[in-house]
Amino acid sequence: MTTFYTADLHLGHANLLTLSAARGAQFAAVEQMDAALIERWNETVAPDDTVWVLGDVDMHGKPTNLAKVTQLHGTKILIAGNHDACWAGMRGGWAHRKAYLDAGFDAVLDFAVTTLPSTKKNAQHPRVMLSHFPYDGDHADTDRYEAFRLRDRGIPLLHGHVHEAYRERKSRRGTWGVNVGVDWWDYRPVHERTLAAHLDDLRRGPASR
């Protein structure tokens, strides 16, 4: 059993191929994108693994898109993002949570705190916060959805939302955040040990990379 993290699949989001130059270059049609995301997920994740999806699994909970979630291996936990119909920022979002659970998510949450594996023998497992949104920063000109961003208390953050804008960045307070969105990780979930090592390298500075 292994834990993985991912975000921003945007299943069924045809306009994203126009909005994102990277995805448009990678995929000729939304059907190709969806098929590749499912295939790469299942190449990476075993049925007894767990995947935290940090938001925007699709666009607004369309039944045809949510039906694709059932094809994805593993136990799936969703941290809702602003494009998920079950997001707390959507009016009546709570009423859509059942649809996401019925589609195969074991839980739908607004945020969470967990631990990553230790990169050193007998060391404490480092805590990380999980949210769709970074502490600060966006792929737009201004930081949106500020009311739904976690308060930065110095705990590293795994997030999505910013697509290809950046893979990692320090917050204004100086706390590292890592974007686990598929755009930075070969369009597939990223292993917990990869993220643990990456955060460790970031904290040690450029000389360690």
VOGU-3710 file (C-alpha; in Angstrom, 3 decimals, decimal comma):
1> mttfytadlh> 0,000/0,000/0,000  1,343/3,370/-1,094  0,015/6,907/-0,984  0,015/9,230/-3,976  -1,005/12,853/-4,529  -2,401/14,612/-7,579  -4,607/17,539/-8,621  -6,249/19,301/-11,540  -7,178/16,403/-13,784  -10,034/18,499/-15,235
11> lghanlltls> -11,668/15,469/-16,828  -13,934/16,494/-19,675  -12,668/20,101/-19,762  -12,316/20,640/-23,514  -11,595/24,377/-23,218  -8,494/23,628/-21,153  -6,742/22,461/-24,316  -7,067/26,040/-25,572  -6,406/27,754/-22,249  -3,275/25,691/-21,550
21> aargaqfaav> -0,608/25,712/-24,238  1,084/22,713/-22,597  -2,039/20,545/-22,617  -2,976/21,706/-26,088  0,429/20,597/-27,332  0,152/17,271/-25,505  -3,407/16,301/-26,434  -5,321/16,778/-29,675  -8,780/16,356/-28,117  -10,365/16,154/-24,687
31> eqmdaalier> -11,172/12,482/-25,206  -7,468/11,801/-25,757  -6,589/13,780/-22,630  -9,075/11,898/-20,463  -7,953/8,511/-21,786  -4,291/9,378/-21,140  -4,988/10,599/-17,601  -6,844/7,375/-16,776  -4,180/5,192/-18,398  -1,250/6,920/-16,651
41> wnetvapddt> -3,063/6,886/-13,298  -3,656/3,141/-13,558  -0,067/2,510/-14,694  1,095/4,258/-11,523  -1,466/3,372/-8,857  -2,298/-0,149/-7,667  -5,813/-1,090/-6,503  -4,725/-1,147/-2,835  -2,999/2,272/-2,970  -4,465/5,567/-1,771
51> vwvlgdvdmh> -4,620/8,753/-3,839  -5,334/12,219/-2,464  -6,850/14,331/-5,258  -6,294/17,971/-4,342  -9,142/19,441/-6,306  -10,599/19,969/-9,773  -11,133/16,367/-10,730  -13,526/17,604/-13,429  -15,639/20,613/-14,320  -18,699/21,032/-12,087
61> gkptnlakvt> -19,532/17,384/-11,409  -20,949/16,394/-14,782  -22,175/12,764/-14,591  -20,251/11,754/-17,732  -17,019/13,007/-16,153  -17,634/11,589/-12,682  -18,323/8,200/-14,258  -14,657/8,129/-15,310  -13,580/8,282/-11,651  -14,786/4,697/-11,239
71> qlhgtkilia> -12,090/3,614/-13,722  -9,267/4,944/-11,532  -7,394/2,527/-9,283  -7,067/2,889/-5,538  -8,821/4,447/-2,591  -9,521/8,035/-3,608  -9,939/11,024/-1,287  -10,960/14,392/-2,740  -9,963/17,772/-1,359  -12,525/19,826/-3,247
81> gnhdacwagm> -11,371/22,555/-5,619  -13,127/25,560/-7,086  -14,201/23,665/-10,221  -15,695/20,743/-8,279  -19,466/20,994/-7,835  -19,072/19,851/-4,212  -16,691/22,706/-3,304  -17,733/24,685/-0,212  -17,424/27,912/-2,199  -20,194/26,807/-4,554
91> rggwahrkay> -23,712/27,717/-3,468  -25,285/24,422/-2,489  -21,998/22,599/-2,955  -22,767/20,369/0,015  -25,678/18,871/-1,931  -23,306/17,512/-4,597  -20,996/15,623/-2,249  -23,056/12,452/-2,565  -22,477/12,421/-6,328  -18,701/12,422/-5,772
101> ldagfdavld> -18,964/9,693/-3,156  -21,141/7,644/-5,474  -18,528/8,137/-8,211  -15,901/6,382/-6,098  -14,390/8,872/-3,686  -14,162/7,469/-0,174  -14,290/10,965/1,323  -14,743/14,572/0,200  -12,984/17,173/2,360  -12,156/20,879/2,282
111> favttlpstk> -8,588/20,436/3,571  -6,522/17,959/5,576  -3,230/17,490/7,428  -1,178/14,325/7,046  2,439/13,149/7,101  4,942/12,160/4,447  7,525/9,401/4,867  10,723/10,393/6,606  13,766/10,721/4,364  16,081/9,841/7,256
121> knaqhprvml> 16,181/6,693/9,354  14,313/6,948/12,672  13,378/10,592/11,980  9,924/11,976/12,624  7,533/11,892/9,666  7,081/15,487/8,449  3,615/17,016/8,550  2,084/18,585/5,452  -1,137/20,478/4,874  -3,383/19,534/1,951
131> shfpydgdha> -5,509/22,057/0,102  -6,547/22,822/-3,450  -5,164/26,350/-3,068  -1,613/27,455/-2,235  -1,088/29,690/0,782  -0,636/32,537/-1,702  0,003/32,796/-5,425  -2,170/31,954/-8,414  -2,023/31,388/-12,142  -4,067/34,575/-12,575
141> dtdryeafrl> -2,865/38,147/-12,063  -4,238/38,299/-8,517  -4,763/35,783/-5,723  -8,343/34,539/-5,969  -10,473/32,709/-3,404  -8,509/34,129/-0,488  -11,300/33,257/1,951  -10,742/29,565/1,150  -6,966/29,491/1,547  -5,416/27,985/4,643
151> rdrgipllhg> -3,611/30,198/7,115  0,133/29,777/6,774  1,468/28,466/10,086  4,787/27,315/8,705  3,731/23,774/7,729  4,647/22,772/4,140  1,648/22,623/1,827  0,720/20,292/-1,020  -1,768/21,900/-3,389  -3,035/22,243/-6,944
161> hvheayrerk> -4,882/25,131/-8,630  -1,957/26,899/-10,322  -1,524/24,397/-13,185  1,773/25,003/-15,012  2,419/28,425/-13,439  4,908/26,893/-10,985  5,762/23,564/-9,383  7,005/24,887/-6,050  7,202/28,251/-4,378  7,791/29,762/-0,971
171> srrgtwgvnv> 4,869/31,633/0,541  5,217/35,224/1,678  5,995/33,807/5,110  8,702/31,587/3,671  6,891/28,223/3,804  7,346/25,815/0,931  4,367/24,746/-1,122  4,483/22,063/-3,810  2,011/21,905/-6,682  1,057/18,238/-7,197
181> gvdwwdyrpv> -1,064/19,018/-10,259  -0,725/16,627/-13,179  0,762/19,342/-15,399  4,094/19,069/-13,532  4,211/15,313/-12,927  3,834/13,629/-16,326  0,026/13,723/-16,052  0,009/11,089/-13,328  -0,152/10,913/-9,490  3,127/11,516/-7,643
191> hertlaahld> 4,490/9,095/-5,041  4,636/10,225/-1,404  8,361/9,412/-1,191  9,076/11,541/-4,258  7,352/14,485/-2,579  9,118/13,864/0,730  12,518/13,892/-0,983  11,574/16,930/-3,055  10,533/18,934/0,010  13,703/17,863/1,794
201> dlrrgpasr> 15,784/19,114/-1,145  13,894/22,406/-1,211  14,514/23,004/2,477  18,234/22,269/2,116  18,588/24,686/-0,798  20,003/24,662/-4,352  23,248/22,928/-3,351  21,275/19,760/-2,584  19,711/19,524/-6,049
//
